[in-house]
């Protein structure tokens, strides 16, 4: 026991070094995160609260907000369902190409969002692979909502599945096998055993997916066409306002987007505080 205490004392960092590292971390957070957010809020309310409300109540701003929320509302359930199915397939079955599939799951993280948008242009653009079929059936993908949704889906797909795979691997399939041995059907096993065990990891992945979907810029910028009031999400609307030197309106919209991000951060903090053990086990597997 005494020998263990001596080893701990030997490897323990000096107090001055610990405080120095803590101070550097706090300064970095203040300079890179807190200070920019405060500057956005100050600039957003440069014309007062009335000016802030006026900037956000403009038709183009409301249209951008609605399109952003519309995209998130479609992307989240699709990613949740397919992410859950993908994680279940990867963790519960052995099949050829499993390693390749796991590598492809990280493709949206490795590829630039702009490149992802260009890939959609090659598929659905005027001279794309499906251009003739789309024209014959009067279907519009690019410069419309479907293109924005597809681009956001591609960028955000890995968040749910990558959150669930390590969690389901860590839990194993013992409880599911026990349920099946007691006569539970596949759906009964899923809703009574599998889903309750992974629900917090699933919610955490959906939360990260929503935050990423709200702030996506690169891929959406390529496929949206920047049509004001129609295909501009909040990030694109902010860019247009800033390029037009309407800084107060731009920062007002940016403050709204930051507020949505802060709500996501609060939910993330609550989720980690209430169910930190399950999430920590998941993160250790990443």
N, C-alpha and C positions, 0 to 999 in steps of 0.2 A: 504493500500500500504506500509506504514511504518512498519506495523507489519510483512508483508511478507518479507521485506528486513531484519528485525531483525532475522527472522527464518533462512533465507539464510546465514546470517553472523554466526549464531550459529552452523550450520551444516557444514560450509565450513572448509576444512582441513587447518592446518597451512601451510605456504609457505615452510618451511623446510621439512615437510613430503611429500608434492607434489614433490619437487625436488629430495628427496631421492628415492621415488618410481620410478620416471622417470629415474634416474641414474641407479638403479638396473635393470630396464627393458632394458635399452640400453646396459649395461654390459652383461646381459644374452644373448641378441641377438648377440652381438659381439663375445662372447665366444662360443656360441652353433651353430651359423649359419655362420656369416661372416668369422671368423678366420679359421674354417675348410675348407671353400670354397677357401680361399686364399692359404691355405697350399696345397690343391689339385692342384691349378693352378701353384704354385711354383714347386711342384714335377713333374707336367706334362711337364713343359718346362725345366727340369733339364739338358737335352741334347740339349737345344736350339730349335728353331722353326723347324729346319730341322728334328731333332729327333722326334718331336711331329708329324709332317706330316708323317714321315716314319712309326711310330707306328700305325697311323690310316689308312694308306694305305695298310697295310698287308691284304692278302686275308681273314684271319679269322676275323679280325676287320671289314672289309667291309661286310662280310657275316652276322656278328652279328648285325651291324647297319641296313642292309637291312631287316633282320628278325624282328627286333624290329619295324621298320616303317611299315613293312607288317602286323604285328599283330595289331598295332594301327589302320592302315587303315581299317581293317576288324571289329575290336571291336567298333570303334566309331559310324559308321552308324547303326550297329545292336543295340547298347545300346541306341542310340538316338531314333530310331523308336520304339523299345519295351518299353523304358522308357516313351516316350510320350503316347503310347497307354495305358500303365499301369496307368499312372497318370490320364489320361482322365477317365478311367474306375472307378478308386477309388474316384475321386472327383465329378463325374457326375451321378453315379449310386449307388443304395443301393442293396446289395445282401448278401446272407448268406456267412459267412466265411471271411467277409471283414477285420475284426480285425486280424484274423489269417494271412491273406495275408499281411497286413501291418507289422506284426511281422516278417514274413518270409523275407521281403525285407531287414531287418537289419541283416540277417543271415551271409552274407559275411563279415560284420563288426565284428561280434561276434566270428566267427570261425577263427582259425589260418589258414593262407594261406597254410601251410604245410599239415594241415588236409584236406583242400580242394583238394590238389594234390593227397593225398592218397585215397580220395573218387573216384577220376577219375581212379586211378590204380585199385581199386576194381571193377569198372564198365567195364573198357576197357583193363585191364592187361591180361597177359597170362592165368590166372586162374579167370578172372573176369566174371561178369554176361553175357556179350556180346562177350566173347572171341571166342566161337564156331562160332557164326554168322559172326563176323569180319573175322575170318580165312577162312570161306567158300567163302566169297565175296572179299577176298584179300584187305581188308580195314585196314589201319594202323592209329591208333589214337595216342597211346603213342609213345614217342621217335620220334615224327614227328610234323609237323606244326599244324595239327588239335588239338592235345593235348595241345599245347601251347596256341592256340587261345581259346579253351574251358576253360582252367584254368584262363586266363586273363579275359574272359567274366564273369566268376563267381565272381571274385574279384572286378571288376569294375562296375557291373550291378547297384548297388544302387545309384551311383552318380547322374545320370540324373534324375531318377524318384524321388529321395529324394529332388532334387532341384525344381522340377516342382510341386509336390503335394502341398506344402504350398503356393506357388505362385498362383496356380489355385484356391485353397480354399479361398485365400484372395480376389481374383478378383471376384469370384462368377460366376454365369451363366446368369446374367441378360442380358448382351449384346447378348449372344448366343440365348436366348429365344426371344429377340426382332428381331433378324435376321430371326429366323424361322417363327415368326408371320408375317413377311413381305414377306414370300414366298421363302426364301433362302433354298436350299437343304442342306443335311448334309455335303457334301464335300465343297460346296461353303461357308457354315458357318465356317467350319474348317479353310480353307485357307484365308478367308477374315476377320474373327473375332478372332478365338481362337489362331491360330498360330502367328499373329502379336502381340497379347497381351503377349505371353509367349516367344517370340523369344530370348530375352536377357537372360532370365533364362535358356532356353534350351541351348544356346551357352555357358553359364557359367558352366552348368553341363557337357557338352561335353568337355570343357576345363579341368575340374578337372578329368574327366574320362581318357583323353589322358595322363595327367601327371602321373596318377596312373598306367596306362598300360605300359608306358615306363620304369617305375622303378620297376615293379613287379619282385620279386625274388623267394619267398618261394614256391608258387604253381608251378611256371614254372620250378624251379629247380627239383621238384619231377618228373614231367612228360616229361622233355626234353631229358634225357639220357646223357646230356653234350657231345654231338657229335660235335667236333670242326668243324666249317665251315658249319654245317648243322642245328643243333638245339640249338645253343647257342645264346641267346639274349645278349644285351650289358651288363646288370648286371652279367650274368653268365660268359661272356667273361672276365670281370674285375676280378671276383673271381679266375678264372683259372690262369690268368696272375700273380696275386698277390701271389697265392700259389706256383707258379713256380719262385718266387723271381724276376720276370721281372717287377720291380716296376715302372720304367719310362713308359713302355707301359701300365701298369695297370692304372696309374694316367692320362695318355693321354686319354684313353678311358673314365675314370671317368670324366675328364674335358669336354668331348663331351656330356656325359649324363647330366652333370651339366648345360652345355650351353643350352641344350634343355629344361631343367627345368626352367632356367632363362627366356627363351623366353616365356614359359607358364606363368611365374610370371608377365612379362611385359604385356602380353595380359590380364591377370586377373586384373592387376592394371588399365589398360585402360578401361576395361569393367566396373569396379566398379566406376571409375571417371565419365564416360559418362552416365551410367545408374544405378547409385547407389541407387536411391530411390526405384526402382522396386526390386532390389536385396536385399536391406535392409529389405523391407517388407517381402520378402521370408525368410530371415534369422531369423527374429523375430518370425516366426511361427515354427521354428525347435524346 
